[in-house]
Amino acid sequence: MRRLTQIFVAGLATALTITACGSGGNQTATSTASPAGSASAAPAGGGLEKTELLVGVVPVPSSAPLFIAEKKGFFKEEGLTVKTEIIQAPQAVMPKILNGSMDAFLTSYVSLIAINDSGAAKVRLIQHVQEGAPGVAGVVVPKGSAVKTAADLKGKTIAVNALKAMGQAVTNAHLQAAGLTPDQDVKYVAVQFADQLGALASGKVDAAWLVEPFLTAAQQQLGATQVIDTMSGPTASFPIDGWGVTEEWVAKNPKTAAAFQRALAKAQALAGSDRTVIDEVVPTYTQIPAEAAKAMKLGVFSAEVDKTKFQALADLLTGLGYIKAKPDVSTYVANISG
C-alpha cells in the first residue's frame, strides 16, 4: 500500500505541475456525425452556432465527466467535436476565454466567484462536477505534534497550495468555529502539494492543508494526524468545481451551449452512479496509474450544485475579505435555453 501511495502521489504531482499546452496527448476529438433517429441530438452542423469546441481541463479526477462524454459518444450525438487543452487555473486562461479561442474550462467555485467579483468576466456555471465529501481534504500535523485540535493551531504556520483559495478559506471556517481569529492567530504559507510532505517532515511548517492522495500519503508515510476534516462540519458538502463559460459565449452560442451541457449532464449522471467509469478514464488524461486511480477518494459527482452550499461558500469568502461584495450565486448559473 505504501508503494501504491508513492506511485499515486508522484503521478498526481506530475499531473498538477504540467504547464499549459496546445495540441498533444491530452487533446481529444469526437466526430461531428449525429446518429440517425437520435431524439436528443442536434444534427451535425444543423443549427449549432459552433460544432468545434476547445475546453480547458485540469489533469485531475474532476475532469473525468468530459472524457466520459467523449468515450461514450455523447458529444458525437450532439454534433460536437471537443478538443482539450491542459490548464493550471482559470485566471491564467482568461485571455483565451475572452478572445474566444477557448470556449469552456474546468473551474473551482472559488475561482468562479473571484473572477466574477474582480469584474474580469461574467463567468457562468454550465455544469456542476464535484462537491466535497468527508475524508477528501484536511489539515494534518506531523507525528508527535502537540496540536490535537483546531484550537491548538493558534500561533502555528499552515501550508496551503495557494493563498486565499479553497484550502485557506475552508480551514479558516473551522478555525473560526474553534474560537480563533484566523488573520491574527495563524500564519499561512503557499507550498505546492508535492512539497508539503517534505515541509511537514522538516518542520518548516507546523501543519498542512492536503487533498487526496497527498492526505493519505502524509498519514501513511509520515505518521501525520488529521486535526481538521475540511469537508465536514461548517464546510460539509461545499461545492468544489464545475464547467465554466462566459455569459457572452452562451448568448452568442445558445444552441451549442445547450448541446454541450446535455452531453456533460449525461456523463455527470454516469460518474455519479458508477465509480468505474471515472476509474476507466482518469489514466487516459493524467499520469495517475489505473490501480492508484481506483484507490483515490473522491467527492460527490452530483447532477446540480446545491445553491445553498454555493451561497454559503460565497458568504464565507465575503466574510474573510477575499471578495469585495457578497454575490447572489444564483446569477452565476448559466441560463441555457437553446
C-alpha positions as semicolon CSV with decimal commas, in nm:
position;residue;x (nm);y (nm);z (nm)
1;M;0,000;0,000;0,000
2;R;0,290;0,235;0,076
3;R;0,430;0,173;-0,272
4;L;0,089;0,236;-0,429
5;T;0,057;0,565;-0,242
6;Q;0,405;0,673;-0,354
7;I;0,318;0,600;-0,718
8;F;-0,014;0,779;-0,677
9;V;0,145;1,089;-0,526
10;A;0,419;1,100;-0,788
11;G;0,169;1,066;-1,071
12;L;-0,068;1,330;-0,946
13;A;0,212;1,567;-0,851
14;T;0,345;1,544;-1,205
15;A;-0,001;1,597;-1,347
16;L;-0,062;1,903;-1,133
17;T;0,260;2,068;-1,245
18;I;0,211;2,022;-1,619
19;T;0,228;2,355;-1,798
20;A;-0,049;2,465;-2,035
21;C;-0,007;2,332;-2,386
22;G;-0,188;2,345;-2,716
23;S;-0,221;2,016;-2,901
24;G;-0,079;1,684;-2,797
25;G;-0,154;1,375;-2,596
26;N;-0,413;1,548;-2,381
27;Q;-0,629;1,653;-2,672
28;T;-0,930;1,453;-2,774
29;A;-1,171;1,489;-3,062
30;T;-1,508;1,342;-3,143
31;S;-1,683;1,304;-3,473
32;T;-1,944;1,560;-3,571
33;A;-2,172;1,294;-3,715
34;S;-2,504;1,253;-3,536
35;P;-2,668;0,911;-3,521
36;A;-2,985;0,890;-3,724
37;G;-3,303;0,896;-3,522
38;S;-3,145;1,038;-3,206
39;A;-3,418;1,241;-3,039
40;S;-3,185;1,441;-2,817
41;A;-2,913;1,507;-3,071
42;A;-2,870;1,814;-3,286
43;P;-2,783;1,726;-3,649
44;A;-2,417;1,781;-3,733
45;G;-2,383;2,142;-3,837
46;G;-2,762;2,175;-3,833
47;G;-2,847;2,474;-3,620
48;L;-2,543;2,473;-3,390
49;E;-2,357;2,803;-3,388
50;K;-2,031;2,612;-3,336
51;T;-1,953;2,246;-3,383
52;E;-1,589;2,251;-3,269
53;L;-1,504;2,347;-2,912
54;L;-1,179;2,390;-2,719
55;V;-1,216;2,316;-2,347
56;G;-0,959;2,382;-2,075
57;V;-0,914;2,083;-1,845
58;V;-0,707;2,016;-1,535
59;P;-0,549;1,666;-1,515
60;V;-0,743;1,568;-1,203
61;P;-1,050;1,346;-1,147
62;S;-1,293;1,638;-1,174
63;S;-1,229;1,649;-1,549
64;A;-1,349;1,289;-1,584
65;P;-1,708;1,366;-1,700
66;L;-1,580;1,541;-2,012
67;F;-1,369;1,241;-2,105
68;I;-1,658;1,009;-2,023
69;A;-1,876;1,212;-2,260
70;E;-1,614;1,170;-2,532
71;K;-1,571;0,798;-2,471
72;K;-1,944;0,727;-2,465
73;G;-2,011;0,932;-2,779
74;F;-2,229;1,193;-2,607
75;F;-2,057;1,482;-2,787
76;K;-2,091;1,296;-3,116
77;E;-2,463;1,256;-3,056
78;E;-2,492;1,632;-3,015
79;G;-2,297;1,708;-3,332
80;L;-1,995;1,839;-3,142
81;T;-1,620;1,796;-3,177
82;V;-1,447;1,869;-2,848
83;K;-1,074;1,922;-2,807
84;T;-0,898;1,977;-2,476
85;E;-0,608;2,183;-2,351
86;I;-0,436;2,140;-2,015
87;I;-0,471;2,445;-1,790
88;Q;-0,345;2,524;-1,441
89;A;-0,606;2,776;-1,329
90;P;-0,897;2,962;-1,490
91;Q;-0,739;3,301;-1,427
92;A;-0,440;3,203;-1,642
93;V;-0,655;3,130;-1,948
94;M;-0,899;3,421;-1,921
95;P;-0,736;3,598;-2,220
96;K;-0,822;3,295;-2,436
97;I;-1,171;3,278;-2,293
98;L;-1,229;3,647;-2,357
99;N;-1,095;3,644;-2,713
100;G;-1,296;3,333;-2,797
101;S;-1,008;3,097;-2,872
102;M;-1,114;2,878;-2,578
103;D;-1,481;2,804;-2,520
104;A;-1,510;2,649;-2,173
105;F;-1,293;2,539;-1,882
106;L;-1,292;2,348;-1,555
107;T;-1,307;2,596;-1,268
108;S;-1,313;2,574;-0,892
109;Y;-1,607;2,752;-0,735
110;V;-1,367;2,979;-0,550
111;S;-1,212;3,087;-0,883
112;L;-1,554;3,127;-1,042
113;I;-1,662;3,360;-0,760
114;A;-1,332;3,550;-0,760
115;I;-1,331;3,612;-1,136
116;N;-1,685;3,747;-1,126
117;D;-1,604;3,962;-0,825
118;S;-1,298;4,109;-0,998
119;G;-1,505;4,220;-1,297
120;A;-1,266;4,049;-1,539
121;A;-1,551;3,846;-1,689
122;K;-1,901;3,722;-1,622
123;V;-1,827;3,352;-1,580
124;R;-2,124;3,120;-1,562
125;L;-2,156;2,759;-1,447
126;I;-2,273;2,539;-1,733
127;Q;-2,242;2,209;-1,546
128;H;-2,157;2,120;-1,187
129;V;-1,896;1,849;-1,124
130;Q;-1,798;1,777;-0,763
131;E;-1,885;1,868;-0,409
132;G;-1,683;1,779;-0,105
133;A;-1,715;1,462;0,099
134;P;-1,560;1,358;0,431
135;G;-1,200;1,248;0,402
136;V;-1,102;1,412;0,075
137;A;-0,925;1,717;0,221
138;G;-0,799;1,822;0,561
139;V;-0,535;1,980;0,783
140;V;-0,270;1,745;0,917
141;V;0,016;1,780;1,164
142;P;0,333;1,568;1,181
143;K;0,379;1,271;1,409
144;G;0,441;1,377;1,766
145;S;0,289;1,723;1,728
146;A;0,128;1,878;2,034
147;V;-0,155;2,001;1,810
148;K;-0,459;1,782;1,868
149;T;-0,749;2,010;1,773
150;A;-0,824;2,310;1,553
151;A;-0,790;2,539;1,855
152;D;-0,436;2,413;1,912
153;L;-0,331;2,565;1,577
154;K;-0,315;2,910;1,737
155;G;0,026;3,059;1,666
156;K;0,111;2,791;1,411
157;T;0,214;2,805;1,044
158;I;-0,011;2,621;0,799
159;A;0,086;2,530;0,443
160;V;-0,173;2,564;0,169
161;N;-0,126;2,509;-0,204
162;A;-0,232;2,869;-0,280
163;L;-0,310;3,168;-0,063
164;K;-0,671;3,289;-0,033
165;A;-0,800;2,988;-0,224
166;M;-1,017;2,694;-0,125
167;G;-0,779;2,544;0,132
168;Q;-0,730;2,861;0,330
169;A;-1,099;2,950;0,311
170;V;-1,235;2,620;0,442
171;T;-0,963;2,592;0,706
172;N;-1,050;2,939;0,831
173;A;-1,414;2,838;0,867
174;H;-1,309;2,563;1,107
175;L;-1,066;2,787;1,293
176;Q;-1,343;3,041;1,346
177;A;-1,571;2,765;1,473
178;A;-1,296;2,677;1,722
179;G;-1,289;3,036;1,851
180;L;-0,979;3,158;1,667
181;T;-0,933;3,470;1,457
182;P;-0,751;3,334;1,151
183;D;-0,586;3,659;1,038
184;Q;-0,433;3,705;1,381
185;D;-0,392;3,355;1,520
186;V;-0,231;3,156;1,236
187;K;0,011;3,215;0,951
188;Y;-0,045;3,068;0,605
189;V;0,234;2,998;0,358
190;A;0,199;2,879;-0,001
191;V;0,361;2,539;-0,062
192;Q;0,279;2,316;-0,358
193;F;0,109;1,991;-0,264
194;A;0,406;1,792;-0,393
195;D;0,637;1,975;-0,150
196;Q;0,415;1,978;0,156
197;L;0,515;1,637;0,290
198;G;0,879;1,749;0,294
199;A;0,786;2,076;0,461
200;L;0,599;1,888;0,732
201;A;0,874;1,633;0,785
202;S;1,144;1,901;0,812
203;G;0,946;2,122;1,046
204;K;0,930;2,414;0,803
205;V;0,555;2,425;0,869
206;D;0,352;2,313;1,168
207;A;0,055;2,187;0,966
208;A;-0,062;2,148;0,608
209;W;-0,390;2,150;0,421
210;L;-0,385;1,849;0,190
211;V;-0,616;1,683;-0,061
212;E;-0,611;1,325;-0,175
213;P;-0,385;1,144;-0,247
214;F;-0,142;1,365;-0,052
215;L;-0,362;1,343;0,258
216;T;-0,335;0,965;0,276
217;A;0,035;0,980;0,186
218;A;0,107;1,211;0,480
219;Q;-0,073;0,979;0,718
220;Q;0,089;0,660;0,589
221;Q;0,441;0,781;0,516
222;L;0,489;1,042;0,789
223;G;0,251;0,919;1,055
224;A;0,072;1,253;1,025
225;T;-0,253;1,311;1,212
226;Q;-0,554;1,488;1,066
227;V;-0,682;1,756;1,304
228;I;-0,943;1,911;1,072
229;D;-1,155;1,742;0,806
230;T;-1,221;2,050;0,595
231;M;-1,509;1,889;0,407
232;S;-1,716;1,832;0,720
233;G;-1,896;2,044;0,980
234;P;-1,934;2,408;0,870
235;T;-1,794;2,329;0,525
236;A;-1,964;1,993;0,464
237;S;-2,063;1,934;0,101
238;F;-1,920;2,266;-0,018
239;P;-1,905;2,268;-0,400
240;I;-1,557;2,212;-0,540
241;D;-1,563;2,265;-0,916
242;G;-1,763;2,272;-1,237
243;W;-1,750;2,368;-1,607
244;G;-1,746;2,740;-1,676
245;V;-1,827;2,956;-1,977
246;T;-1,882;3,328;-2,014
247;E;-2,227;3,482;-2,022
248;E;-2,137;3,635;-2,359
249;W;-2,044;3,293;-2,500
250;V;-2,382;3,147;-2,401
251;A;-2,562;3,446;-2,557
252;K;-2,372;3,402;-2,885
253;N;-2,399;3,023;-2,892
254;P;-2,726;2,921;-2,720
255;K;-2,781;2,601;-2,918
256;T;-2,420;2,496;-2,887
257;A;-2,429;2,569;-2,514
258;A;-2,739;2,354;-2,476
259;A;-2,583;2,067;-2,673
260;F;-2,261;2,087;-2,472
261;Q;-2,449;2,092;-2,144
262;R;-2,667;1,793;-2,241
263;A;-2,360;1,584;-2,320
264;L;-2,186;1,683;-1,996
265;A;-2,502;1,616;-1,794
266;K;-2,527;1,261;-1,932
267;A;-2,165;1,195;-1,842
268;Q;-2,213;1,352;-1,499
269;A;-2,502;1,115;-1,431
270;L;-2,281;0,817;-1,514
271;A;-1,997;0,948;-1,298
272;G;-2,236;0,990;-1,009
273;S;-2,384;0,642;-1,036
274;D;-2,085;0,428;-1,138
275;R;-1,736;0,490;-0,996
276;T;-1,583;0,254;-1,252
277;V;-1,647;0,493;-1,542
278;I;-1,432;0,752;-1,363
279;D;-1,160;0,498;-1,289
280;E;-1,153;0,397;-1,657
281;V;-1,088;0,745;-1,798
282;V;-0,864;0,907;-1,534
283;P;-0,546;0,725;-1,651
284;T;-0,615;0,835;-2,011
285;Y;-0,564;1,206;-1,943
286;T;-0,346;1,205;-1,629
287;Q;-0,027;1,030;-1,526
288;I;-0,207;0,851;-1,245
289;P;-0,176;0,471;-1,281
290;A;-0,500;0,276;-1,312
291;E;-0,454;0,094;-0,980
292;A;-0,389;0,421;-0,798
293;A;-0,689;0,590;-0,963
294;K;-0,917;0,320;-0,827
295;A;-0,784;0,377;-0,474
296;M;-0,837;0,754;-0,473
297;K;-1,104;0,908;-0,251
298;L;-1,344;1,130;-0,442
299;G;-1,604;1,391;-0,368
300;V;-1,965;1,355;-0,479
301;F;-2,044;1,380;-0,852
302;S;-2,396;1,518;-0,829
303;A;-2,622;1,645;-1,109
304;E;-2,655;2,003;-0,989
305;V;-2,482;2,233;-0,746
306;D;-2,652;2,282;-0,412
307;K;-2,719;2,656;-0,435
308;T;-2,749;2,689;-0,059
309;K;-2,397;2,547;-0,017
310;F;-2,275;2,755;-0,313
311;Q;-2,409;3,069;-0,144
312;A;-2,253;2,963;0,188
313;L;-1,914;2,940;0,016
314;A;-1,958;3,287;-0,133
315;D;-2,066;3,423;0,204
316;L;-1,756;3,269;0,364
317;L;-1,530;3,433;0,105
318;T;-1,705;3,766;0,165
319;G;-1,667;3,739;0,541
320;L;-1,299;3,656;0,506
321;G;-1,246;3,958;0,282
322;Y;-1,142;3,752;-0,019
323;I;-1,402;3,921;-0,240
324;K;-1,532;4,277;-0,237
325;A;-1,908;4,223;-0,240
326;K;-2,144;3,946;-0,135
327;P;-2,286;3,796;-0,457
328;D;-2,613;3,624;-0,537
329;V;-2,470;3,298;-0,670
330;S;-2,795;3,211;-0,850
331;T;-2,681;3,463;-1,114
332;Y;-2,363;3,258;-1,168
333;V;-2,552;2,960;-1,312
334;A;-2,583;2,974;-1,691
335;N;-2,928;3,026;-1,836
336;I;-2,938;2,760;-2,107
337;S;-3,234;2,791;-2,342
338;G;-3,103;2,675;-2,681
